Amino acid sequence: MLSEEAKQELKAMAQSAQVREDFERVRQIAAQLDQQGGPHLDRFVRFLTDVTRMFPHVYRPVAPIEYKNVRL
């Protein structure tokens, strides 16, 4: 249930050699981690996907607060 714009964006990404190389690298790392009994990359990606669905707003970093009068 993607919009036409999202479909076109995905098609453009699929044609990019850099994106294909990145996905292949992720697959290789996931296979290595799985063989070593390390963290499951698929579970982590699923978690991140679920979090972005629960909190769909765009994250904007907040500038650090500068305290001018601080005494220790």
Number of C-alpha atoms within 10 A of each C-alpha: 5 8 8 9 9 11 12 12 11 12 11 11 13 12 10 10 10 11 13 13 11 11 12 12 12 13 14 12 13 17 15 12 14 14 9 9 9 11 11 12 16 12 10 11 11 11 12 12 11 12 11 13 10 9 9 9 8 7 8 6 6 6 6 6 6 7 7 6 5 6 5 2
